[in-house]
Structures are given as C-alpha cells and as structure tokens.
Amino acid sequence: MTTRKSFAALSLAAAGALALTACSSGSSSGESADSSSSGDSDGTITLTVATFNEFGYTQEMFDQYEADHPGITVKEKKAATSNEARDNMNTRLAAGSGLSDVEAIEVDWLPELMQYPDEFVDLTSDETNGRWLEWKTTAATTSDGKLIGYGTDVGPEAICYRADLFEKAGLPTDRDEVAALLKGDWDTYFQVGKQFVDKTGIPWYDGATATYQGMINQVENPFENDDDTVIPLKDNSTIKGVYDTVLTQSVDNELSAHLSQWSEDWVNAFQKDGFATMLCPPWMLGVIEGNAEGVTGWDVAPVFPGGGGNWGGSYLTVPAQGAHPEEAKELAAWLTAPEQQIQAFKNKGTFPSQVEALDSDELTSYTNEFFNNAPVGQIYSDRAKAVTVQPYKGPNFFTITQIVTDAMTRVDVDKTDDASSSWDKALSEFDQLGLQ
C-alpha cells in the first residue's frame, strides 16, 4: 500500500532531479497548479487542468468543451516549468489533497509515479483503446494493465541544419540529399561532421550533452533493469561507450561548439555561425526560430542517426483524490483526441502521439516557412513511426544521468577535466548514492 511517507521521500528526491526534455527547458507565465475541482453554487462543476510550459491549449478550446458539456467549467493552471509541476505533484500526493482534476506529467518523471498507480484513476476505456502509438501507451501502463496517463505530445527526432553552412563545406543542401548523406548510424553522423569541420572550422553540433541525449534515448536500459535494479556505473559498458564516443568526437575531433543548451552562450550562438547541425525534435523548431531570428539557411532533414529516437513528451493523468474523476477522465480523453492534438500542434508545436492524427492531411500538409518551407508535419509524422525503442527510465534515472552529464560538461564545456578524470569523479559520486 502506498504511504504518505513514501511520497514525501519521492518529493525530496524529485526536487534535485535533472530534466532533459522539451517541457523542462522553457518557461511560461501563469500560476502553479495548486487547487482541485469545485462544485459551484449554481450546480455547475469546475474542472481544473494543470499543465506546464505550453501544451497548446487555448481558451477557445475550453469554451468549445464547455459548450458541448453543459454544467462543466474548465480552468487551466500553468506551472512555469516541468520541475515546478513535478514538485507540486509530489508534494500534494504526499499531502493527499490539492491536486487538479487533470494533471499533466512529463515523460521523464512518469516512471516515478508509476510506482503509485493507486493514486491515479485507471484511464482504460474502449473509446481510447488503440488511439496512441503503442510505445506511448506502454510507458503509462502498469504490469496489470492499468493505464494512468493519456498521451499528449511526443518528440520524434530529425536533424536541423544550416543549409548555407553545408554549401560552404561543399556538402549537399537539399533536405532529401542531406538525409541520404546522413542515413546510417552515429558513426556516419560523426564522419560527415569531421569532414565539415575540417573544411570550415565551424563546429558540427552544439554540445556533448545534447548529443548524448539523442544516443541515450536509443538505449533500452540505460541505468536500470526492467525490475528497477540499478546497473552499477562502473560495470555499465553501454553508458561508458556512449560517454567515450561523444567526448572523443566532441573534444578530440572538435565537432562540438562546447555549449550547454539553454545557456546564454548557446542562445547567442544562433545569431552567429555557431554550429551547423543539432538534434531536433519538433518542439525545438520554435526554439531555433526564436533564437535565430533574422538568420536564413535553417532546414530540417528527415533523418536521425541510428534510425528513430524520441526526446520529450507528456501525459494527462486524473489523480484519484479529485472530487469528479469521471468528468475529469472525459475531459482528459477529449483533450488528447486527434482533433484537439492537431489544434495544439498548430498552436504551440506539440506534436501529436495519436495514430489517427499522424495520418491526417491537416497534419502532414503542415509546413514551416522559417525552415525553408520544410514539410515538418510529414517529416515528424514519419519520424514518430520510426521510433522503435523507448529507454526504460526507473526511479533512479534522473539522479544517475545527472552524474553522467555533469561529467561530460566538465570536459566539454567547463574544460576543467579530461574524460578519464571526470569519469572517475562520476564513479565516486555514483558510489555515494548507495544504490548497489
């Protein structure tokens, strides 16, 4: 049985966890989700929807729902960041009250909550069965078949690139030709990058940890086995291999611009010839366009090293502590239906996870003017279908990956350590966790 004490421990652990996804990186105005539903004096029901950053929901969408569901009023409460939303979730789960009727959760902290399925309403229904990509639903389904989250967006990856810099290096610039050039494994991506850097002196990608993120998302069990037992870092040859490969390419072969994503230097690099390519889920398009305002040459290649990869995405859950679980479940189902997900994508670039939406002409015909009118709807629809592996992220994923990415940052960005000494520090930090 779940205890409030265990939730309190989870809340403390979550406070220091690393967020490496779309939803954790940005910010938006709005109050934290800190209250649940209410029944108004006139007999109407007010349902609260707690989100973070931008889910693409608008007042017009809520007005439509209210018009179709007399007696229901919907209010959105928006946390500034994914981490803030997680802290709120864990704190109020521990308290046993105070959560909104519908709570958004981010894919990288979903595993923490999967340990406490009784705290959430089972969202399984005939209406929504088969709606999402299989891997999206599987991640939110318990071993006994309980579905705790309806999928919202996903982050299928492509490669964004500067066509003008490719031309400078004598490389193809057409997106399909670039896709053909980069098709293959990570070695191919790095080999082309070395050719580019040798000819131009311009970095190939922004930084080591961003590249690590793409590679780690193709590993089935990066740090924990399916039963949540931790793989000792000193024995984790897969992670050590990724670590060595990324730092060798980043530092020794000079492919990295040595930037940490979201830092001021990283933002400023978009206004210069800072780097030629970057790993690019759909939510990154808006980030690039905002940072590279006035810069021409950006495009999207329908390719990703190693096949497919997913970076980011979220779910809507219905906490069991709510006063109106059935009404909340119906609202969550409506918000994650294909029609609403396509609208959310148009509003804020949150890419649908629904099978029907991925094949919609309305989605696949969508283009992005800033990226040379790239058919981003079709590109990312195809990239979503190419995802075959979702890494298992258990309760200790954030803590361990923080240790590894800190080690990489010391070498690639801070330049205070070499790869070997920084890895030794990582091993020592891992041992201090006492997980073995």
N, C-alpha and C positions, 0 to 999 in steps of 0.2 A: 504494500500500500504506500502511496506517495505521502510524504510527510512535509509539513511546512518547513521543518529544519533542513530537509534536503534541498528545498527550493531556495532557502536563504544561502546555502553554500553555493548553489548554482549561480545565484545572482552575484555573489562576490567573485566567483571565477570568471564570469562573463565580463565583468567591468574592465578587466585588463586584456581582453582578447583582441586579436588582430582582425580587422575587416579588410578583405582584399577584393571586394566586389563593387559592382556599379553602385548599388544603393548605399554603400557605406562611404562613398567618396565625396558626394556632393552635399548640398545643403539647400534648404528652402525655408521660408518663413512659415510660422504657424505655431500653435500651441501643442504641447505634448498631449498624447492620448492618456487622459487620466480620469475618465469617468465612464460609467456604463449606461445602459439604456434607462429610460424612464417612461412612465405612463402619465400623459398629460391629463389635466382635469376634464378636458372635453372628450376623453376616451381614446384619443389617438396614441400611438406608440412611437416613441422616438428611438431610432436605432443609431448608434454611433459606429463609425468606421475609422479605425486607427491606422494610418499609413505613415510613411516617412519619405523624405525627398519627393519625387514625383512619380505617381502611379498612373497619371494620365486621366484621372477622374475630374470631372467638372461639375459645376452646379447644375448645368443644363442636363447632364446625365442623371443626377439625383432628382431633379424636377420631373424628368420623364418617368423614373421609377415610382415616385410619389403619385403621379397622375394615374399610373397603371395599377397602383396598390392603395386605394383609399384607406385612410386611417393610419398610414405609415409616414413618418417624417424621418429623413436621413440627414445626419450631420457628419462631416469628415473632420477628424482631428489629426493634424500632421506634425510628426516629430521632425526635428531638424536633420537628424542622421539615423542611419541604421543602428549604430551603437546606442544612441539615446532610446530608440524604440526597444532594443533588447533589454536595456537596463529597466525600463518601465515594465516590460513584460515579466521579467523575473521577479522584480520587487512585488508586483501586485499578485502574481501567482503565489508567492510566499505569504502574502497577507490574506489571500483568499477572497479578495474583492477589489473592485476598482477598475477592472479591465473593460474595454469597449466590447460591444456586441460582436463586432467583426474586427479581428486583429491581423494586420499584415506582419509576416515574418520573412526574413531573408534566408536564402538557401543555405548560407554557410553557418547559420545558427539554428537551423531546423533540427540537426541531429541532437542538440542539447535537449530540445523539447520533446523529441520522440521517446525519451526515457520516461515521460509522464503522460501517456496517452489518455488516462482517465480525466485529465484536466481539460480535455477538449471534446467537443461534440463529434461523433462519427458522421462524416460528411458523405459516406457512401450512399448512392441513390441510382435508380435506373435512369433517371433523367441525365445524369452527368457521366455515366459509365462509358468509357471509351472516348471521352471528349479530348483528352490531352495526349501528347507524346508519351509513350509508355514509360520512358525513363523519368519523365517529370512526375508522373503519378507514383511510380515505385518508390521514389525517395520519401514520399509523405505517407506511405502505407506501412503499418506495423506488421509484424510476423503473423498475427492472427487475422489480418485483413481489414483493420480499421484505418480509414482514411482521415487524417487530421487536417489536411490542407488542400484547398482548391488552387491549382496553379494559375499564376498571373503571367508574368513575362519570363522569357529565357534570354540567354546571352550567347547565341551561336557566334563563333568567331570566323572572321575573314582577315585579310591583310589590307590595311590602309597604307597608301604610299604616295610619295611626291613624284608625279609623272615627269615634271620638269627636271628633277634631280636624276631620275633614271635616264633621261635623254642626255644629260651632261656626262653620264658614265657610259654612254653607248649601249644602254640596255633597252629592251622593248618598253613602250609606254602604254600601249593599248591594254586595257584590263584583262582581256582574254589571253593575250600573249604573255602578260605578266603572270597570270595564273598558270599557264603552261610552263613558264620558266621556273616557277617556284614549286610546282607539283612534286611531291615526294615527301621524304622525311625531314627531320630537323637538320640533318647534315646538308641537305640541299639548300635550305634557307641560309645556313651559315656560310656555305661555299659561295653562293651568289653574293652574299653580304661582303665577303672578303674581297671578291672581285670589285665590287662597288667602292669599298673603302680605299683599295689600292689605286683606283683611278681618280677618285675625287678628294680623298682626305676628309670626307664628311662621314660622321657616324652612321651606321646602318639602322640601329634602333635606339630607343630612348634610354633603357636601363636594364640591368641584370634581373632585378626582382620582377619586373613586368614580364620578361621573357620566361623566367621561372614559373610564373603564374600559368602561362599557357601550357607549359610542359607538364606541370604537376596535375593539371586538370585532365590529363590523359592517362594518369596512373590509377589503377583500380583501388589499391590500398596503399596510400602514401605513408601513413604513420600508424594506422591501426588495422587490425584484422576485423572481419565482419562481426566477431563476438566482442569487440571493443578492447581486446587485449592489445597493449601497446607494443609496437616493434621497436626494440632498443635502437637508438640512433646510431650507435657505434656498429651495429650489425645491419643497418639499413643500406644495403648496396645500391638500391634503386635511387634513393634520395641523394646519396653521396655521388652517384653518377651524374644526376641532373646538376647538382651543385658544381662539380668539377667541370662539366661541359659548358655550363653557362658562364662561369668565371673565366675559363680558358678563352672562349670566344669573345667575351666582353672586354677583358683586360689584355691578355696576351696578343690576341688578333685585332684588338682595338675596334671592335664592332659597336661598342656601347658609347652613348653620349654621357654616361655616368650620372644619370639624373634619377631622382626619386619622383615617381608620379605624384602629382598634386602639389609639388613644391613650387616655389616662386620661380626658380631657375627653369623648371620643366615647363611651366606656363609660358615663360618668356621665350623659350626655345622655338615655339611655334611661329614666332614672328621673324625668325632667322632661318638659316639652313641648318637647323639643329640636328635633324636626323631624317632618314629617307623613308623608313617604314615603322609601323607599330602594329602590335596585335590588336584587333579591332572588333569587339562585339558591337551590336547596333547602338547600345546606349553611349558608346564612345563617339559616335558621329557628331552628336550635338556638342560634346566637349571640344572636339577638334575644331569644329566650325566656329565656336565661340572664341577659342584661344588663337586661331589662325585667321581671324577676321582681316580681310583685305589681301590675304595671301592666296595666290592661284596655284593650281597644279595638283591639289589633292584628288585622289580617286580611290576606288575600292576594288580589289581583286578578289574574285570568287574562289579563294583557295585558302588552305590553312595547313601548316606543316603537320605531317602525321595523320592527315585525314580530317577529322572533326574535333571540335572542342567547344565547351560551354563555359562562359565566365559570367556568373551572376544569375539573377532571377529570384522571384519571391512567390509567396503563397498567401491566401487568405484563410484564416482559421476562425472558428467560433468557440471561444472559451466556454467551458461548462458552467462557470459561475454566473453567466449572464441570465437576465430575467426573461428573455424572449428568444430562446435558442432556435425554435423552428422558423420564426420570422427572420432571424439573423442568417440561418442556413439558406433560406430562399434568396435573401439579398446577396449573399456571397456567391451563390450559383449564378445569379443574374449578372453580377459584375464581372464574372470570369467566363461568361458566354462569348462565343466567337464575335458576335456583333459589337459588344462593348469592348472587347480586346482590340479589335481593329480600330475602333474610335480612339482608344487610349494610345495606340501606336501613333496615330496621326497627331494626337495632341502633344505627346511627350517622347515618342520614340521607344516606348516599352514594347518589345517585340513579342507577339502572341506565342503561347505554348499550345494552343488548340489545333488539332489536326485540320478541322474544317476551315479555320481561319488561314492556316498556312497555304491552303489551296485556293483561297478566294481571289478572284480577279481584282477586287478592290485593293488587296494587299500586294499581290505580285506585280501589279502595274505601277506601284508607287516608285517614284524616282526622287533623287536628291540633287538639286541644282548645284549646290556648293561642291559636291564631289563629281563634277563633270557630268551631271545628269545620270549618275550611276543608277541602275535599276535595283536599288537596295532592297526593295520588297522581295523581288525574285531571288536575289543573291542570298539574303539571310533566310529565306524560306528553304532554299536548297541546303544551306549550311546547317540549319537546325536538323534536317533529316539525316545529315552526315554524322551527327553525334552518336557514337556507339558506346562510349564509356563515361560513366559518372563516378568520380572518385568517392570512395567511402570516407565520410568525414564523421568521426565519432566525437565523444565529449572532449577529447584532448587535442583535437586537430588544431585549433587556434593557437593554443599555447606552444605546441611544438613547431608549427610553421613560423610563428613569430621568432623563435630562436634561430631557425634556418635563414629566414630573410634578413634578420639583423646581422647574421654572419656575412651574408652576401653584401649587404650595404656597407659594412666596414671595409670591404675590399674594393667594391665598385664605385661607391660614391664618396665615402669618407677618406678612403685610401690610407687608413691607419694600420691595416694588417695585410699580410699576404693570405692567399687562400688556405694554406696549411695551418697557420697560427690561428686564424679566425675560426676554422672548423674545430680546432682543439678547444677553443672557448665555448663553442656551441655544445660540444660533448659534455663539458663541465656543467654548463647551465642545464642541460637535459638531466644529468645525474642528480642535480639539486631538486628536481621535481619529485623524485622518489617514486617514479611510476613503474619501475622494474620489480 
